[in-house]
């Protein structure tokens, strides 16, 4: 999968990593109260461009994602390596671009919840009766 041009990587305080298609998607998903509580520690573009996350209206307001104009690829790579070490144990670490693609592909897979499994079983049962 090709990444959208404005992909955003957001790290949380547990070295977790969230991927968003754009700064707008990130701002719409992240809650200002979480910003106020220090939940998110850094945000980047896949090439190391540093982004800021702010909640100018306070914990009840909206989140703003902005480009800073600076690049810190070393810190992005360090954080991505930490993500793989902590959250993808046993898998070989990938670079920031590969990681963003991996997570976006994973997040775009159809969900197979219990309801869809039950529906499949019912369809099979009906097909067997016919």
N, C-alpha and C positions, 0 to 999 in steps of 0.2 A: 504494500500500500504506500502510495506517495503521501507525504505529510502536507497538510495545508501550509501555505507560506507563512502564516502568522501563528504557528503552533507555540503554545506556552507550556513550560514545565514548571510545576510548583512543588516545592518540597515542604514537608511539615516537620514538626519538632521530633517526630519519631523516625526520621529519615525515610518516610513514605514519599511517594511521588505521584502526583496527579498530572494528567495530560489533558490539555484543552485545545480545541481547534483554533482559538483566537483569544486575544485579550478580552473581547466582549463576552465570550463563553465563560472564561475564567471569572470575570467580574460578576456575571449573573449567577454563578454557582457558589462562589465563596461568600460566606456570611461575614458581615462587618463585626459581629460580636466575637467571632473566631479570630479575626485580625486583632481586636482589642486584647484578647487573651493570649496572643503570641503563638497561635497554632501554626502559622505558616512562617517559615524562616527565610525562604529565598524563592525567586522566580527568574526564569531565563527563557530565552529563545534557544532552539537547538544548536545554534552556532556560538553560544556563549554570551549573547547579548543580555545584559542585566536589565531586569524589569523591577519596578517597585509595585508593591501592593499597599494601598492606603485606604483608609475609611475616613475621609475628611469630615463627614457628618456625625462621626462617633459610632458606637456599637449598634445603634438602631438604623443607621443609614446604609448607603450603598458602598460598594467596593469599587475602586478605580485601579486599573492596571495601566502603568505607563512605562515607556521606554526611557532609559537613562542616558543612552548614547555611549555608555561604556561597555566593555567586553571583559569577561573574566572566565575564559574557557577552562583554566586550571581548576577553579573552584567548582564549576559545573561538573567537570570530569570527576573530581573528588567526591562530590555529592552523589553522582550517579553510581560510582563504585560502592559507596556506602549503602545505597539503596539495594544493589544486587547482593551485597554481603548480608544485609539484614533481612531482606524481604524475598529474595529469590535464591535461597540457599540451595547449593548443589548445581546451580546452573552457571555456565560461564558468563562472566560479566560482559556487557556490551558497551559501546561508546554511546554518547548522548543521543545521537541521531538514530542509531539502531534501537536504543531503549525506547525512545518516543514512538517509533514505528511498532515495536513489539507491544507496548501498552495500548496504543490506539487500535491495533488489530484485535487484541484481546478484548478490549472494551466494546468493540463493534460486532463481536460474535453474538449470534442469537442466544438468548438465555433459554436453558432447558430446566425450568422450574417444575415443581411437583404437579401443577395444573396441566402443563403440556404433556407430561409423562402419563398422567391419568387419561387425558384425551386420546393419546396414542393407543393405550391399552383398550379403551372402549371401542375405538375404530377397528382394531384388530379383532376384538370379540365379535363385533357386528359382522365383519367380513367373514368370520368363521361360521356364523349362523346362516349365511346366505348360500 
